Amino acid sequence: MPDLTADFGFSKQEVLAKEDPRACYNFVGGEDAGLKRLEEYLFKTKSVQHYNDTRNQLIGANYSSKLSPWLANGSLSIQTVYHKTKALQSKFGANESTKVFIDELFWRDFNRFWCMHNGNKVFSAYGIYNRTYYSWKPDLKIVQRWRDGQTGMPLVDALMREMNATGFMPNRGRMIVACYFAMDLK
């Protein structure tokens, strides 16, 4: 394992996670922290059993799993989360929320493989289907205002500011800001 201070030039303060009082859940990297969060969400709080009712909320530590950072960087695998969730279902019973949670894991994996399959086309201006009828109007000033949370749309701005301040944005928030960026700001 690389030494982040020696090998990459980060200071000790940059490497050590500091809690941010604005964050609803403070991310600490690594598999151990990811597994701890998974156990917390599934077994300690059993919040997954209410996932279907809470997953569209925007603020709070347990309305969703908050596993995205660990899944995204490979510290946790979909397979691990799936099997732990199945273990929870075996112990406490399956319900609509645990089923929806597993479906969302599959969607995440599908999208990962869809992006791998389509390669760099997913980053092209009009997507993999070249939908030029959208008539994007790239204006770097508008893009910067969106990035800074200065669009004038309170929900979009709040979500972007939360991400800028804490490094986290809930899944529903990611959908909202992306849709606003693409469809409204063009």
PyMOL commands that place a pseudoatom at each C-alpha (Angstrom):
pseudoatom trace, name=CA, resn=MET, resi=1, chain=A, elem=C, hetatm=0, pos=[0.000, 0.000, 0.000]
pseudoatom trace, name=CA, resn=PRO, resi=2, chain=A, elem=C, hetatm=0, pos=[1.411, 3.415, -0.909]
pseudoatom trace, name=CA, resn=ASP, resi=3, chain=A, elem=C, hetatm=0, pos=[2.318, 5.919, 1.785]
pseudoatom trace, name=CA, resn=LEU, resi=4, chain=A, elem=C, hetatm=0, pos=[0.131, 8.908, 0.916]
pseudoatom trace, name=CA, resn=THR, resi=5, chain=A, elem=C, hetatm=0, pos=[2.440, 11.393, 2.607]
pseudoatom trace, name=CA, resn=ALA, resi=6, chain=A, elem=C, hetatm=0, pos=[5.702, 10.119, 1.111]
pseudoatom trace, name=CA, resn=ASP, resi=7, chain=A, elem=C, hetatm=0, pos=[4.570, 8.639, -2.220]
pseudoatom trace, name=CA, resn=PHE, resi=8, chain=A, elem=C, hetatm=0, pos=[1.985, 11.242, -3.250]
pseudoatom trace, name=CA, resn=GLY, resi=9, chain=A, elem=C, hetatm=0, pos=[3.104, 14.376, -1.427]
pseudoatom trace, name=CA, resn=PHE, resi=10, chain=A, elem=C, hetatm=0, pos=[0.013, 14.897, 0.743]
pseudoatom trace, name=CA, resn=SER, resi=11, chain=A, elem=C, hetatm=0, pos=[0.457, 16.403, 4.188]
pseudoatom trace, name=CA, resn=LYS, resi=12, chain=A, elem=C, hetatm=0, pos=[-0.554, 14.403, 7.256]
pseudoatom trace, name=CA, resn=GLN, resi=13, chain=A, elem=C, hetatm=0, pos=[-3.487, 16.809, 7.762]
pseudoatom trace, name=CA, resn=GLU, resi=14, chain=A, elem=C, hetatm=0, pos=[-4.717, 16.204, 4.213]
pseudoatom trace, name=CA, resn=VAL, resi=15, chain=A, elem=C, hetatm=0, pos=[-4.588, 12.435, 4.692]
pseudoatom trace, name=CA, resn=LEU, resi=16, chain=A, elem=C, hetatm=0, pos=[-6.343, 12.322, 8.055]
pseudoatom trace, name=CA, resn=ALA, resi=17, chain=A, elem=C, hetatm=0, pos=[-10.080, 12.750, 7.729]
pseudoatom trace, name=CA, resn=LYS, resi=18, chain=A, elem=C, hetatm=0, pos=[-11.530, 15.684, 9.589]
pseudoatom trace, name=CA, resn=GLU, resi=19, chain=A, elem=C, hetatm=0, pos=[-15.176, 15.629, 10.487]
pseudoatom trace, name=CA, resn=ASP, resi=20, chain=A, elem=C, hetatm=0, pos=[-17.200, 18.278, 8.746]
pseudoatom trace, name=CA, resn=PRO, resi=21, chain=A, elem=C, hetatm=0, pos=[-20.178, 19.432, 10.852]
pseudoatom trace, name=CA, resn=ARG, resi=22, chain=A, elem=C, hetatm=0, pos=[-22.075, 20.205, 7.632]
pseudoatom trace, name=CA, resn=ALA, resi=23, chain=A, elem=C, hetatm=0, pos=[-21.910, 16.590, 6.438]
pseudoatom trace, name=CA, resn=CYS, resi=24, chain=A, elem=C, hetatm=0, pos=[-24.709, 14.200, 7.333]
pseudoatom trace, name=CA, resn=TYR, resi=25, chain=A, elem=C, hetatm=0, pos=[-22.220, 11.334, 7.155]
pseudoatom trace, name=CA, resn=ASN, resi=26, chain=A, elem=C, hetatm=0, pos=[-18.452, 11.679, 7.182]
pseudoatom trace, name=CA, resn=PHE, resi=27, chain=A, elem=C, hetatm=0, pos=[-16.695, 9.457, 4.690]
pseudoatom trace, name=CA, resn=VAL, resi=28, chain=A, elem=C, hetatm=0, pos=[-13.522, 7.701, 5.772]
pseudoatom trace, name=CA, resn=GLY, resi=29, chain=A, elem=C, hetatm=0, pos=[-11.890, 5.681, 3.031]
pseudoatom trace, name=CA, resn=GLY, resi=30, chain=A, elem=C, hetatm=0, pos=[-10.898, 2.050, 2.985]
pseudoatom trace, name=CA, resn=GLU, resi=31, chain=A, elem=C, hetatm=0, pos=[-12.535, -1.345, 3.109]
pseudoatom trace, name=CA, resn=ASP, resi=32, chain=A, elem=C, hetatm=0, pos=[-12.752, -1.474, 6.920]
pseudoatom trace, name=CA, resn=ALA, resi=33, chain=A, elem=C, hetatm=0, pos=[-14.687, 1.799, 7.050]
pseudoatom trace, name=CA, resn=GLY, resi=34, chain=A, elem=C, hetatm=0, pos=[-16.933, 0.665, 4.187]
pseudoatom trace, name=CA, resn=LEU, resi=35, chain=A, elem=C, hetatm=0, pos=[-17.709, -2.622, 5.914]
pseudoatom trace, name=CA, resn=LYS, resi=36, chain=A, elem=C, hetatm=0, pos=[-18.386, -0.750, 9.152]
pseudoatom trace, name=CA, resn=ARG, resi=37, chain=A, elem=C, hetatm=0, pos=[-20.873, 1.523, 7.355]
pseudoatom trace, name=CA, resn=LEU, resi=38, chain=A, elem=C, hetatm=0, pos=[-22.513, -1.486, 5.689]
pseudoatom trace, name=CA, resn=GLU, resi=39, chain=A, elem=C, hetatm=0, pos=[-22.965, -3.255, 9.053]
pseudoatom trace, name=CA, resn=GLU, resi=40, chain=A, elem=C, hetatm=0, pos=[-24.264, -0.026, 10.570]
pseudoatom trace, name=CA, resn=TYR, resi=41, chain=A, elem=C, hetatm=0, pos=[-26.826, 0.532, 7.810]
pseudoatom trace, name=CA, resn=LEU, resi=42, chain=A, elem=C, hetatm=0, pos=[-27.993, -3.075, 7.544]
pseudoatom trace, name=CA, resn=PHE, resi=43, chain=A, elem=C, hetatm=0, pos=[-27.754, -4.547, 11.023]
pseudoatom trace, name=CA, resn=LYS, resi=44, chain=A, elem=C, hetatm=0, pos=[-27.219, -1.829, 13.632]
pseudoatom trace, name=CA, resn=THR, resi=45, chain=A, elem=C, hetatm=0, pos=[-29.882, 0.665, 12.497]
pseudoatom trace, name=CA, resn=LYS, resi=46, chain=A, elem=C, hetatm=0, pos=[-31.705, -1.718, 10.126]
pseudoatom trace, name=CA, resn=SER, resi=47, chain=A, elem=C, hetatm=0, pos=[-32.362, 1.385, 8.028]
pseudoatom trace, name=CA, resn=VAL, resi=48, chain=A, elem=C, hetatm=0, pos=[-32.377, -0.713, 4.858]
pseudoatom trace, name=CA, resn=GLN, resi=49, chain=A, elem=C, hetatm=0, pos=[-35.752, -2.067, 5.992]
pseudoatom trace, name=CA, resn=HIS, resi=50, chain=A, elem=C, hetatm=0, pos=[-37.195, 1.428, 5.343]
pseudoatom trace, name=CA, resn=TYR, resi=51, chain=A, elem=C, hetatm=0, pos=[-35.144, 2.197, 2.237]
pseudoatom trace, name=CA, resn=ASN, resi=52, chain=A, elem=C, hetatm=0, pos=[-38.089, 2.296, -0.168]
pseudoatom trace, name=CA, resn=ASP, resi=53, chain=A, elem=C, hetatm=0, pos=[-39.811, 4.928, 1.972]
pseudoatom trace, name=CA, resn=THR, resi=54, chain=A, elem=C, hetatm=0, pos=[-36.750, 7.099, 2.593]
pseudoatom trace, name=CA, resn=ARG, resi=55, chain=A, elem=C, hetatm=0, pos=[-34.482, 6.766, -0.459]
pseudoatom trace, name=CA, resn=ASN, resi=56, chain=A, elem=C, hetatm=0, pos=[-35.685, 9.968, -2.120]
pseudoatom trace, name=CA, resn=GLN, resi=57, chain=A, elem=C, hetatm=0, pos=[-34.959, 12.123, 0.911]
pseudoatom trace, name=CA, resn=LEU, resi=58, chain=A, elem=C, hetatm=0, pos=[-32.080, 14.534, 0.655]
pseudoatom trace, name=CA, resn=ILE, resi=59, chain=A, elem=C, hetatm=0, pos=[-30.805, 15.076, 4.204]
pseudoatom trace, name=CA, resn=GLY, resi=60, chain=A, elem=C, hetatm=0, pos=[-29.849, 12.576, 6.881]
pseudoatom trace, name=CA, resn=ALA, resi=61, chain=A, elem=C, hetatm=0, pos=[-27.442, 9.763, 7.641]
pseudoatom trace, name=CA, resn=ASN, resi=62, chain=A, elem=C, hetatm=0, pos=[-29.737, 6.762, 7.228]
pseudoatom trace, name=CA, resn=TYR, resi=63, chain=A, elem=C, hetatm=0, pos=[-32.324, 7.533, 4.552]
pseudoatom trace, name=CA, resn=SER, resi=64, chain=A, elem=C, hetatm=0, pos=[-29.956, 5.786, 2.146]
pseudoatom trace, name=CA, resn=SER, resi=65, chain=A, elem=C, hetatm=0, pos=[-26.939, 3.556, 2.542]
pseudoatom trace, name=CA, resn=LYS, resi=66, chain=A, elem=C, hetatm=0, pos=[-24.245, 6.196, 1.877]
pseudoatom trace, name=CA, resn=LEU, resi=67, chain=A, elem=C, hetatm=0, pos=[-22.170, 3.366, 0.387]
pseudoatom trace, name=CA, resn=SER, resi=68, chain=A, elem=C, hetatm=0, pos=[-21.505, 5.153, -2.916]
pseudoatom trace, name=CA, resn=PRO, resi=69, chain=A, elem=C, hetatm=0, pos=[-17.966, 6.353, -2.104]
pseudoatom trace, name=CA, resn=TRP, resi=70, chain=A, elem=C, hetatm=0, pos=[-16.806, 2.859, -1.147]
pseudoatom trace, name=CA, resn=LEU, resi=71, chain=A, elem=C, hetatm=0, pos=[-18.541, 1.244, -4.112]
pseudoatom trace, name=CA, resn=ALA, resi=72, chain=A, elem=C, hetatm=0, pos=[-17.176, 3.868, -6.501]
pseudoatom trace, name=CA, resn=ASN, resi=73, chain=A, elem=C, hetatm=0, pos=[-13.564, 3.494, -5.402]
pseudoatom trace, name=CA, resn=GLY, resi=74, chain=A, elem=C, hetatm=0, pos=[-13.676, -0.294, -5.112]
pseudoatom trace, name=CA, resn=SER, resi=75, chain=A, elem=C, hetatm=0, pos=[-13.343, -0.530, -1.334]
pseudoatom trace, name=CA, resn=LEU, resi=76, chain=A, elem=C, hetatm=0, pos=[-16.651, -2.413, -1.297]
pseudoatom trace, name=CA, resn=SER, resi=77, chain=A, elem=C, hetatm=0, pos=[-18.055, -4.622, -4.009]
pseudoatom trace, name=CA, resn=ILE, resi=78, chain=A, elem=C, hetatm=0, pos=[-21.656, -4.922, -5.106]
pseudoatom trace, name=CA, resn=GLN, resi=79, chain=A, elem=C, hetatm=0, pos=[-21.269, -8.639, -4.415]
pseudoatom trace, name=CA, resn=THR, resi=80, chain=A, elem=C, hetatm=0, pos=[-20.371, -8.022, -0.761]
pseudoatom trace, name=CA, resn=VAL, resi=81, chain=A, elem=C, hetatm=0, pos=[-23.277, -5.618, -0.265]
pseudoatom trace, name=CA, resn=TYR, resi=82, chain=A, elem=C, hetatm=0, pos=[-25.643, -8.030, -2.019]
pseudoatom trace, name=CA, resn=HIS, resi=83, chain=A, elem=C, hetatm=0, pos=[-24.653, -11.031, 0.119]
pseudoatom trace, name=CA, resn=LYS, resi=84, chain=A, elem=C, hetatm=0, pos=[-24.790, -9.041, 3.362]
pseudoatom trace, name=CA, resn=THR, resi=85, chain=A, elem=C, hetatm=0, pos=[-28.260, -7.786, 2.396]
pseudoatom trace, name=CA, resn=LYS, resi=86, chain=A, elem=C, hetatm=0, pos=[-29.359, -11.347, 1.615]
pseudoatom trace, name=CA, resn=ALA, resi=87, chain=A, elem=C, hetatm=0, pos=[-28.055, -12.361, 5.060]
pseudoatom trace, name=CA, resn=LEU, resi=88, chain=A, elem=C, hetatm=0, pos=[-30.159, -9.604, 6.620]
pseudoatom trace, name=CA, resn=GLN, resi=89, chain=A, elem=C, hetatm=0, pos=[-33.191, -10.843, 4.678]
pseudoatom trace, name=CA, resn=SER, resi=90, chain=A, elem=C, hetatm=0, pos=[-32.564, -14.402, 5.896]
pseudoatom trace, name=CA, resn=LYS, resi=91, chain=A, elem=C, hetatm=0, pos=[-32.325, -13.232, 9.497]
pseudoatom trace, name=CA, resn=PHE, resi=92, chain=A, elem=C, hetatm=0, pos=[-35.106, -10.618, 9.618]
pseudoatom trace, name=CA, resn=GLY, resi=93, chain=A, elem=C, hetatm=0, pos=[-37.146, -11.303, 6.488]
pseudoatom trace, name=CA, resn=ALA, resi=94, chain=A, elem=C, hetatm=0, pos=[-37.286, -9.646, 3.106]
pseudoatom trace, name=CA, resn=ASN, resi=95, chain=A, elem=C, hetatm=0, pos=[-39.581, -6.712, 2.475]
pseudoatom trace, name=CA, resn=GLU, resi=96, chain=A, elem=C, hetatm=0, pos=[-40.193, -4.234, -0.334]
pseudoatom trace, name=CA, resn=SER, resi=97, chain=A, elem=C, hetatm=0, pos=[-37.384, -1.988, 0.915]
pseudoatom trace, name=CA, resn=THR, resi=98, chain=A, elem=C, hetatm=0, pos=[-34.705, -4.688, 0.959]
pseudoatom trace, name=CA, resn=LYS, resi=99, chain=A, elem=C, hetatm=0, pos=[-35.822, -5.835, -2.502]
pseudoatom trace, name=CA, resn=VAL, resi=100, chain=A, elem=C, hetatm=0, pos=[-35.672, -2.276, -3.886]
pseudoatom trace, name=CA, resn=PHE, resi=101, chain=A, elem=C, hetatm=0, pos=[-32.245, -1.804, -2.288]
pseudoatom trace, name=CA, resn=ILE, resi=102, chain=A, elem=C, hetatm=0, pos=[-30.958, -4.895, -4.112]
pseudoatom trace, name=CA, resn=ASP, resi=103, chain=A, elem=C, hetatm=0, pos=[-32.550, -3.682, -7.369]
pseudoatom trace, name=CA, resn=GLU, resi=104, chain=A, elem=C, hetatm=0, pos=[-30.661, -0.397, -6.972]
pseudoatom trace, name=CA, resn=LEU, resi=105, chain=A, elem=C, hetatm=0, pos=[-27.411, -2.339, -6.559]
pseudoatom trace, name=CA, resn=PHE, resi=106, chain=A, elem=C, hetatm=0, pos=[-28.139, -4.107, -9.841]
pseudoatom trace, name=CA, resn=TRP, resi=107, chain=A, elem=C, hetatm=0, pos=[-28.896, -0.759, -11.547]
pseudoatom trace, name=CA, resn=ARG, resi=108, chain=A, elem=C, hetatm=0, pos=[-25.575, 0.567, -10.317]
pseudoatom trace, name=CA, resn=ASP, resi=109, chain=A, elem=C, hetatm=0, pos=[-23.727, -2.435, -11.741]
pseudoatom trace, name=CA, resn=PHE, resi=110, chain=A, elem=C, hetatm=0, pos=[-25.701, -2.287, -14.993]
pseudoatom trace, name=CA, resn=ASN, resi=111, chain=A, elem=C, hetatm=0, pos=[-24.754, 1.366, -15.456]
pseudoatom trace, name=CA, resn=ARG, resi=112, chain=A, elem=C, hetatm=0, pos=[-21.107, 0.638, -14.709]
pseudoatom trace, name=CA, resn=PHE, resi=113, chain=A, elem=C, hetatm=0, pos=[-21.019, -2.074, -17.371]
pseudoatom trace, name=CA, resn=TRP, resi=114, chain=A, elem=C, hetatm=0, pos=[-23.072, 0.067, -19.782]
pseudoatom trace, name=CA, resn=CYS, resi=115, chain=A, elem=C, hetatm=0, pos=[-20.430, 2.793, -19.465]
pseudoatom trace, name=CA, resn=MET, resi=116, chain=A, elem=C, hetatm=0, pos=[-17.624, 0.278, -19.942]
pseudoatom trace, name=CA, resn=HIS, resi=117, chain=A, elem=C, hetatm=0, pos=[-19.376, -1.122, -23.018]
pseudoatom trace, name=CA, resn=ASN, resi=118, chain=A, elem=C, hetatm=0, pos=[-19.938, 2.307, -24.583]
pseudoatom trace, name=CA, resn=GLY, resi=119, chain=A, elem=C, hetatm=0, pos=[-16.543, 3.698, -23.636]
pseudoatom trace, name=CA, resn=ASN, resi=120, chain=A, elem=C, hetatm=0, pos=[-15.787, 7.343, -24.285]
pseudoatom trace, name=CA, resn=LYS, resi=121, chain=A, elem=C, hetatm=0, pos=[-19.051, 7.773, -26.210]
pseudoatom trace, name=CA, resn=VAL, resi=122, chain=A, elem=C, hetatm=0, pos=[-20.830, 8.276, -22.887]
pseudoatom trace, name=CA, resn=PHE, resi=123, chain=A, elem=C, hetatm=0, pos=[-18.865, 11.524, -22.497]
pseudoatom trace, name=CA, resn=SER, resi=124, chain=A, elem=C, hetatm=0, pos=[-19.622, 12.911, -25.942]
pseudoatom trace, name=CA, resn=ALA, resi=125, chain=A, elem=C, hetatm=0, pos=[-21.725, 16.039, -26.146]
pseudoatom trace, name=CA, resn=TYR, resi=126, chain=A, elem=C, hetatm=0, pos=[-24.835, 14.218, -27.364]
pseudoatom trace, name=CA, resn=GLY, resi=127, chain=A, elem=C, hetatm=0, pos=[-24.337, 10.852, -25.684]
pseudoatom trace, name=CA, resn=ILE, resi=128, chain=A, elem=C, hetatm=0, pos=[-24.034, 7.468, -27.299]
pseudoatom trace, name=CA, resn=TYR, resi=129, chain=A, elem=C, hetatm=0, pos=[-27.056, 8.045, -29.547]
pseudoatom trace, name=CA, resn=ASN, resi=130, chain=A, elem=C, hetatm=0, pos=[-25.815, 11.407, -30.859]
pseudoatom trace, name=CA, resn=ARG, resi=131, chain=A, elem=C, hetatm=0, pos=[-29.050, 13.211, -30.002]
pseudoatom trace, name=CA, resn=THR, resi=132, chain=A, elem=C, hetatm=0, pos=[-28.137, 16.494, -31.674]
pseudoatom trace, name=CA, resn=TYR, resi=133, chain=A, elem=C, hetatm=0, pos=[-31.762, 17.642, -31.494]
pseudoatom trace, name=CA, resn=TYR, resi=134, chain=A, elem=C, hetatm=0, pos=[-31.071, 18.705, -27.896]
pseudoatom trace, name=CA, resn=SER, resi=135, chain=A, elem=C, hetatm=0, pos=[-29.115, 21.674, -29.248]
pseudoatom trace, name=CA, resn=TRP, resi=136, chain=A, elem=C, hetatm=0, pos=[-26.745, 22.128, -26.320]
pseudoatom trace, name=CA, resn=LYS, resi=137, chain=A, elem=C, hetatm=0, pos=[-25.502, 25.680, -25.861]
pseudoatom trace, name=CA, resn=PRO, resi=138, chain=A, elem=C, hetatm=0, pos=[-22.313, 25.360, -23.860]
pseudoatom trace, name=CA, resn=ASP, resi=139, chain=A, elem=C, hetatm=0, pos=[-21.678, 28.611, -22.021]
pseudoatom trace, name=CA, resn=LEU, resi=140, chain=A, elem=C, hetatm=0, pos=[-18.767, 28.345, -19.587]
pseudoatom trace, name=CA, resn=LYS, resi=141, chain=A, elem=C, hetatm=0, pos=[-20.196, 31.100, -17.354]
pseudoatom trace, name=CA, resn=ILE, resi=142, chain=A, elem=C, hetatm=0, pos=[-23.454, 29.166, -16.928]
pseudoatom trace, name=CA, resn=VAL, resi=143, chain=A, elem=C, hetatm=0, pos=[-21.521, 25.957, -16.297]
pseudoatom trace, name=CA, resn=GLN, resi=144, chain=A, elem=C, hetatm=0, pos=[-19.453, 27.694, -13.607]
pseudoatom trace, name=CA, resn=ARG, resi=145, chain=A, elem=C, hetatm=0, pos=[-22.564, 29.115, -11.917]
pseudoatom trace, name=CA, resn=TRP, resi=146, chain=A, elem=C, hetatm=0, pos=[-24.038, 25.587, -11.876]
pseudoatom trace, name=CA, resn=ARG, resi=147, chain=A, elem=C, hetatm=0, pos=[-20.822, 24.169, -10.416]
pseudoatom trace, name=CA, resn=ASP, resi=148, chain=A, elem=C, hetatm=0, pos=[-20.728, 26.884, -7.743]
pseudoatom trace, name=CA, resn=GLY, resi=149, chain=A, elem=C, hetatm=0, pos=[-24.405, 26.497, -6.810]
pseudoatom trace, name=CA, resn=GLN, resi=150, chain=A, elem=C, hetatm=0, pos=[-25.267, 29.948, -8.133]
pseudoatom trace, name=CA, resn=THR, resi=151, chain=A, elem=C, hetatm=0, pos=[-27.998, 29.199, -10.702]
pseudoatom trace, name=CA, resn=GLY, resi=152, chain=A, elem=C, hetatm=0, pos=[-30.869, 30.864, -8.868]
pseudoatom trace, name=CA, resn=MET, resi=153, chain=A, elem=C, hetatm=0, pos=[-32.697, 27.531, -8.505]
pseudoatom trace, name=CA, resn=PRO, resi=154, chain=A, elem=C, hetatm=0, pos=[-32.724, 26.959, -4.724]
pseudoatom trace, name=CA, resn=LEU, resi=155, chain=A, elem=C, hetatm=0, pos=[-32.822, 23.143, -4.748]
pseudoatom trace, name=CA, resn=VAL, resi=156, chain=A, elem=C, hetatm=0, pos=[-30.132, 22.788, -7.413]
pseudoatom trace, name=CA, resn=ASP, resi=157, chain=A, elem=C, hetatm=0, pos=[-27.953, 25.396, -5.707]
pseudoatom trace, name=CA, resn=ALA, resi=158, chain=A, elem=C, hetatm=0, pos=[-28.330, 23.756, -2.285]
pseudoatom trace, name=CA, resn=LEU, resi=159, chain=A, elem=C, hetatm=0, pos=[-27.384, 20.352, -3.669]
pseudoatom trace, name=CA, resn=MET, resi=160, chain=A, elem=C, hetatm=0, pos=[-24.352, 21.687, -5.523]
pseudoatom trace, name=CA, resn=ARG, resi=161, chain=A, elem=C, hetatm=0, pos=[-23.196, 23.638, -2.483]
pseudoatom trace, name=CA, resn=GLU, resi=162, chain=A, elem=C, hetatm=0, pos=[-23.575, 20.558, -0.290]
pseudoatom trace, name=CA, resn=MET, resi=163, chain=A, elem=C, hetatm=0, pos=[-21.429, 18.571, -2.702]
pseudoatom trace, name=CA, resn=ASN, resi=164, chain=A, elem=C, hetatm=0, pos=[-18.827, 21.327, -2.899]
pseudoatom trace, name=CA, resn=ALA, resi=165, chain=A, elem=C, hetatm=0, pos=[-18.683, 21.643, 0.884]
pseudoatom trace, name=CA, resn=THR, resi=166, chain=A, elem=C, hetatm=0, pos=[-18.891, 17.986, 1.937]
pseudoatom trace, name=CA, resn=GLY, resi=167, chain=A, elem=C, hetatm=0, pos=[-18.013, 15.924, -1.135]
pseudoatom trace, name=CA, resn=PHE, resi=168, chain=A, elem=C, hetatm=0, pos=[-21.389, 14.180, -0.999]
pseudoatom trace, name=CA, resn=MET, resi=169, chain=A, elem=C, hetatm=0, pos=[-24.657, 14.518, -2.849]
pseudoatom trace, name=CA, resn=PRO, resi=170, chain=A, elem=C, hetatm=0, pos=[-27.527, 12.061, -2.474]
pseudoatom trace, name=CA, resn=ASN, resi=171, chain=A, elem=C, hetatm=0, pos=[-28.519, 9.909, -5.437]
pseudoatom trace, name=CA, resn=ARG, resi=172, chain=A, elem=C, hetatm=0, pos=[-31.800, 11.754, -6.017]
pseudoatom trace, name=CA, resn=GLY, resi=173, chain=A, elem=C, hetatm=0, pos=[-29.874, 15.021, -5.823]
pseudoatom trace, name=CA, resn=ARG, resi=174, chain=A, elem=C, hetatm=0, pos=[-27.438, 13.809, -8.487]
pseudoatom trace, name=CA, resn=MET, resi=175, chain=A, elem=C, hetatm=0, pos=[-30.385, 13.086, -10.753]
pseudoatom trace, name=CA, resn=ILE, resi=176, chain=A, elem=C, hetatm=0, pos=[-31.939, 16.495, -10.114]
pseudoatom trace, name=CA, resn=VAL, resi=177, chain=A, elem=C, hetatm=0, pos=[-28.789, 18.551, -10.746]
pseudoatom trace, name=CA, resn=ALA, resi=178, chain=A, elem=C, hetatm=0, pos=[-27.806, 16.510, -13.809]
pseudoatom trace, name=CA, resn=CYS, resi=179, chain=A, elem=C, hetatm=0, pos=[-31.263, 16.821, -15.336]
pseudoatom trace, name=CA, resn=TYR, resi=180, chain=A, elem=C, hetatm=0, pos=[-31.332, 20.564, -14.630]
pseudoatom trace, name=CA, resn=PHE, resi=181, chain=A, elem=C, hetatm=0, pos=[-27.844, 20.944, -16.151]
pseudoatom trace, name=CA, resn=ALA, resi=182, chain=A, elem=C, hetatm=0, pos=[-28.691, 18.993, -19.301]
pseudoatom trace, name=CA, resn=MET, resi=183, chain=A, elem=C, hetatm=0, pos=[-32.315, 19.817, -19.953]
pseudoatom trace, name=CA, resn=ASP, resi=184, chain=A, elem=C, hetatm=0, pos=[-32.765, 23.313, -18.514]
pseudoatom trace, name=CA, resn=LEU, resi=185, chain=A, elem=C, hetatm=0, pos=[-29.354, 24.876, -18.919]
pseudoatom trace, name=CA, resn=LYS, resi=186, chain=A, elem=C, hetatm=0, pos=[-28.666, 22.881, -22.066]
for i in range(1, 186): cmd.bond("trace and resi %d" % i, "trace and resi %d" % (i + 1))
show_as sticks, trace
zoom trace
